[in-house]
Amino acid sequence: MTDSITEQRLVGGPRPDLDLTQAEWQSSTQGVGGVEIAFVEGYIAMRNRRSPEIPALIFTPAEWRAFVLDAREGEFDLT
């Protein structure tokens, strides 16, 4: 099945055919930032909350863990 998002991208590989139409999107508990994530069929989907029509990025659990650990260490700090 496909979703209203016309494309899904798996970070580092081919994209799985995930149905994101019923995904339960979660945002930060602090309500800051524009990123939402959803756990779907063993993958982690990430999208821009302000533009949900833009394709979601799809991570494997290992990719997600590496992303989160790098973010915690300031790897993506652009300030």
C-alpha positions, -999 to 999 in steps of 0.1 A, spaced: 0 0 0 11 35 -5 3 67 15 -5 102 7 32 109 6 42 102 -30 77 90 -21 95 74 8 132 73 12 151 47 32 183 63 45 212 43 29 192 18 8 160 9 -11 127 21 2 102 -3 18 66 -1 8 52 12 41 17 24 46 20 57 66 -17 66 63 -25 52 98 9 61 113 7 76 148 30 106 144 48 118 176 65 151 182 88 163 209 74 163 244 85 199 246 66 208 215 95 225 198 109 219 164 91 207 133 100 170 133 76 141 138 84 104 140 63 72 137 72 36 143 58 15 114 65 -22 106 99 -22 123 111 10 107 112 46 120 96 73 97 106 109 102 88 139 86 85 176 87 55 185 108 49 218 90 50 201 56 37 165 60 32 162 22 70 161 18 83 125 16 92 109 50 127 96 56 126 59 66 153 46 90 161 10 101 165 6 138 203 6 135 203 38 114 179 55 138 201 46 168 231 60 151 212 92 142 200 98 177 234 91 193 250 116 169 224 142 175 229 139 213 266 145 207 259 176 187 269 162 153 241 181 136 243 214 156 242 241 130 243 271 155 
